[in-house]
Amino acid sequence: MEQVLFRHNRPGRCVTFGEYRCEGGFAALEKALREMTPEQVQQAVIDSGLRGRGGAGFPTGKKWSFVPRDLPGPRWLICNCDEMEPGTYKDRFLLEANPYLLVEGMILACYALGVRHAFIFIRRGYETAAANVQRAIAEAKGAGLLGENILASDFSCDLEVHLSAGRYICGEETALMNALEGKRANPRAKPPFPAIKGLWGGPTVVNNVESLSNIPYIINEGPERFRSLALIPEAAGLKLFCISGHVKNPGCFELPLGIPLGEIIDTACGGMRPGSSFKACLPGGASTPYFTAEHFATPMDFDSVAKAGSRLGTGGVVVFDQNTCMVAATLNLVRFYARESCGWCTPCREGLPYVVSLLEEIEGGRGSLEQVELLRDHVKLLNYAFCALAPGAMGPVEGLLRHFEEEVVEHVTRGGCPFSG
């Protein structure tokens, strides 16, 4: 199977600058600067069908197209590596193995967008990844691939690493921009959208690590080739899937979009652990509604997963076996989101702790059927939050009530968790 993001990887260590260059690294940058206009690079990304790999799945090239080319003043590109979604570690895995793809992808994106200075906003705990990126930036500068007049062209570009303050809300693009400006990391009201007025009031694009790292392949091999890597015509490219939980071989795998869920679990991960059977999974990270065994045939791409009632999200697949209490699992997830709320709006600030208290009552054997209905109401009510944090936090709750309502009711009627013995 062809690899895009993992093709340069070395077992147990980071690829070197020399190895990356010998295997075609920065050839896409040379091609773009010598043969393509910025508009042509942007069009190639549009034609590739690349969708954002950070969770939302918005078309990357279309997002770029929202930036007006005639606005005066500086414009900005930010790479979002503030990866705090439970069950998601693909960006860390990628940067610890090969930071050069990101550096090359960001330079190409800067060329397409007319950006002179770009930032990598990286989670503070990712020390190895941050060090790798800083080294890659220095090596690229030393080789004339970054900085002033790149490859003797008229294009100049600089990249800078910024360590995050370390909160989940910093992954929301407008809260990220506030944090980068030294302000409290609250989401901003939209409009104006970042493409018009973002970082320091200038046009800004925020892309994920995985999204940007795909761009060198698209420029080198062409958008049609990239599209063909998916298993179904509605999707495009490969995807990094982070598999954790009760499987034999958890890990990060680069697989074609459209691969069935069951094939990921049974083939890529070697199936369930001995003595375990599949009960449920979070298909796209901690903010997505559960899938059950009835979803094993679901193609893992953005549209197919959405049609089946969940989201592909970041591709973080967390697997639960038959002994998992789904109420307890959901409570654990919502506690995380309640703690990570920035407190900016009432639905999130007040609603999430209340949902935690309802789940605690039900899990502890003190719940009622009225509280189950209150949970159902809050799945709807918390959609009216200021940003996507609270609606995302309710994803597992919605999945719990849809697929495991009998288990929830049994907690109430039994007076406690049926898995506690």
Residue, then its C-alpha position, 0 to 999 in steps of 0.5 A: m500500500e502506498q504511503v504519503l506521510f509515512r513513506h520516509n519513516r525510520p523504525g524507532r527514530c526521526v528521519t534526517f534532513g539528508e535522508y529526506r532530501c535524498e528521497g525527494g524531499f523539497a522537490a515539491l517546493e522546487k517544482a512550485l517555485r520554478e514551474m507554478t504560480p501561487e494560484q496554481v498551487q492553490q488550485a492543485v490543493i482544491d482539485s486534490g479534494l484534501r479535507g482538513r485533518g484536524g477534525a472539521g474536515f473542511p476542504t483545505g483549498k477552499k479555505w485558502s480561497f477565502v483569503p482575498r489577494d487584494l487586501p493590504g498588509p501582512r497575512w498569516l498562516i498558523c499550523n495547529c498542533d495543539e493536539m489535546e483531543p483524548g485518543t488523538y496523537k497522530d500529529r505528535f507521531l508524525l512530527e516525531a518521525n518526520p518534521y520535514l514534511l510539515v516544514e515543506g508543506m507550510i512553505l508551499a502553503c505560504y507561497a500559495l497564500g502570499v504569507r511571509h511569516a507563519f507559526i507552528f502552534i504546538r502543545r507544550g507537552y510535545e517537547t520532542a516534536a517541538a525540538n524536531v520542528q525547530r531543528a528542521i526549520a534551522e536545517a531548511k534555512g541552512a540549505g536555502l529552502l527557508g528565509e530570504n529569496i528561497l531557491a534564488s526566487d523572489f519568494s521569502c518565508d519564515l516559520e516560527v515555533h510557538l509553545s501553547a499554554g496547554r488548554y484544549i480550547c487553544g485548539e479552536e482556531t480563534a481561541l488559538m489566535n487570541a493565545l498567540e497574541g498573548k490574550r486569554a484563549n477565548p473563541r472570537a465571534k464570527p464574522p469577521f472570519p479569520a480569512i478576512k480578519g484574524l491574527w493581529g487583524g490580518p487575513t489568517v489561515v489555520n491548518n492542521v499538521e496532517s493537512l499541511s503535510n499532505i501538500p508536498y505529495i499533491i504538488n509532486e504527484g498531482p491532485e488526481r493521484f492523491r484523490s485515487l489513494a482513497l478506496i471510494p470515489e467520494a473521498a480523497g487521499l489517505k488518513l492517519f488513524c490513531i487506534s487505542g483501547h482494547v485492541k491487540n496492537p494499538g498505534c497510528f496507521e496511515l490508511p486509505l479513506g473509505i476503509p471499513l471500520g471493521e478492517i481497521i480493527d481486525t486487520a490493522c490492529g490485529g483484532m481485539r485483545p484475547g478474551s475481549s469482544f468489541k462493544a463500541c468505539l469512538p470513531g473520530g476522537a473523544s468528541t464523536p458519538y459512539f459506533t457499535a459492531e453494526h457499523f463495522a462495514t461503514p467506510m471511514d471517510f468524512d461523509s460516510v461516517a456522518k451519514a452513519g450518525s457520527r463524525l470522522g473527526t481526527g481519526g482517533v478510534v478508541v475501542f471498548d470491549q464487552n466489560t466496559c461500562m459505557v456510562a462510566a466511559t461517557l462520564n470520564l469524557v464529559r469530565f474532561y470537557a467540563r474541566e477544559s471549558c474556557g467558561w466564556c459562554t453559559p451553555c458550556r460553563e454551566g451546562l457541562p458541569y450539570v451533565v457531569s452531575l447527572l452522569e455521576e448520579i446515574e453511575g452512582g446508583r442515585g439516578s432517575l428516569e427523569q435525569v435520563e430525559l434531562l440528559r437527552d434535553h442537554v444534548k440539544l441545548l448545548n448545541y447553542a454554545f459559542c463554539a464547538l466545544a460543548p456540542g462536541a462534548m455531548g457527542p458521546v452522550e448522544g451516542l450513549l443514549r442512542h446505542f446504550e439506552e438500555e444500559v443507562v436505564e439499567h443503572v437507574t432500575r438496578g441502583g448502580c452500575p451493572f458491570s460492578g459485580 
